[in-house]
Amino acid sequence: MRTSWASTVAQKTPPTMAAEAACYSDAMTKRIDIWTDGACSGNPGPGGWGVVILHPDGEAELSGGESATTNNRMELIGAIAALESLPDGASATLHTDSQYVKNGLTSWIHGWKRNGWRTASREPVKNVDLWQRLDAAAGKHKIEWKWVKGHAGDVMNERADGLARAAIKSLKR
C-alpha cells in the first residue's frame, strides 16, 4: 500500500523528509498550503516552532524547539523546516504571521545579498545563517508568501502557534 506524502512527512525528522517526499511526484503538481509560527518564552529564552502542512493527500504537523533562542529565529526555523520537507519543485502558499519572515524573504534579502549580507546601514544581517538556509530552501520551490495576522482567529495559524508553544513546554520538562 502506498503511503501518502503527508503521512510520510509527519513520520520523518526534517533532514530525511525531503528525500522521502521527493518520491511522490504528485506533490510537485498539486498545491500545498503551509502555516508556520514561532514562539519564545522570554526573548531570548526557550523557543519553539510549529508547522501545519495541508496537501491534497492529507496533512502533516512539524515542530521543534531550542532551549536558548529568539522569537525571530524560531519564526525562521519554522519556515525552513516546512520548505525543506517539500519535494523539489513543489508549489506552495506559505502563511506566516511574521512580517520579519515574509518581508525578509520577499523584499529585504535582495539588498542584503547585493551588500554582502549587510543591511542598508552596513550592519551584518542578524540570523544570516538562517536567512541563507531559508533562501536556499525557498529557491527549490514556487512559493507564494502570505502574511496573516497572528492571534486573530486564523484556525491554521493558531494550530501552528499551538505546536510552537507545545514544543516550548516540552523543553521545560
Secondary structure, 3 states (H helix, E strand, C coil): CCCCHHHHHHCCCHHHHHHHHCCCHHHHCCCEEEEEEEEECCCCEEEEEEEEEEECCEEEEEEEEEEEECHHHHHHHHHHHHHHCCCCCCEEEEEECCHHHHHHHHHHHHHHHHCCCECCCCCECCCHHHHHHHHHHHCCCEEEEEECCCCCCCHHHHHHHHHHHHHHHHHHC
